[in-house]
Amino acid sequence: MSRNLLLGLLAALLAALIGTGWQLVSRHGVTTSLGPIELAVLRYGLPALMLSPCLRGLGLLPAGVPRLVLLLLVAGGGLPFGLLVLSGAQFAPAAHIGVFLSGAMPLFAALLAWRVEGERFNALRKAGLLLVALGVAILGSAGWGNASWRGDLLFLLAALAWAVYTLAFRRSGLTPWQGAALVNAWSALLLLLVLPWLGAPRLLTAPWPDLAFQVVWQGGIAGVLGLVTYTAAVVRLGAARAALSSALVPPMTALGAFWVLGEPLAASSGLAVALVAWGVAVAGLSGMARRA
């Protein structure tokens, strides 16, 4: 195994662990003392300040990055994506985030890579993607009987947005740190436009331990390390294969939601998690083997 591939796999694994933690922390936040807009302020405002030195000599409108690519980067990986996930977490349990976001996103990324970049898939990879689609469909059909369908739909839209970000980053020519700095900076500017209308009152009323916990996770771990490690995986593994490296996220999120958040794990959720994780692993390993 080449050094480049090994580093890409390690970056993807770390991104998957951070993604799992972010899903659990976000679900806990929006169901206790904070709301989506408050978490978005922490998720994008703090990283924008921390990463601002990376914009020196680059600016908010980098000369070498097409405007459409920049727009897709911010929309797919920035504030619109974050608000979709954080709003959806109010309606659906954390296990659904793992399946719909971490499962559907690799599926969307593969379809976009096929449509936009002309990437071809072998039979094993097609079978893995089919398993992912089946798991998503099973959980989606189960959610129509309760209020979770609203969250599921928002997670699907967020998965599509993140898949777009994945491909746009590949075309941007930016480093992972530059990409993270740009996405967070533009997201913070967008927040300045919406905050006068929406406000973030719970930032002033939430218990300080809850706020401090979310500051560390949203602002530091997810906002900086999560975005950087994922984009590093995209650079070394390719867009579709980096997206397919998240097989651990659905089962880890489901188990974490059961043990940490006390959320029940329904039979449909367990089956969907198993199918999605299996499908992502099969499709991802197929792609890795071909690249190696």
PEBEL-V379693 format. One record per run of one state. SS is the DSSP state (@ for helix, = for strand, . for the rest). FROM is the first residue (numbers start at 1). LEN is the number of residues. If there is no record, write none. Layout:
# PEBEL-V379693
<<SS/FROM/LEN> <SS/FROM/LEN>>
This chain:
# PEBEL-V379693
<<./1/2> <@/3/28> <./31/5> <@/36/15> <./51/1> <@/52/4> <./56/11> <@/67/11> <./78/1> <@/79/10> <./89/5> <@/94/24> <./118/5> <@/123/21> <./144/4> <@/148/25> <./173/3> <@/176/23> <./199/3> <@/202/4> <./206/2> <@/208/30> <./238/1> <@/239/5> <./244/3> <@/247/13> <./260/7> <@/267/25> <./292/1>>
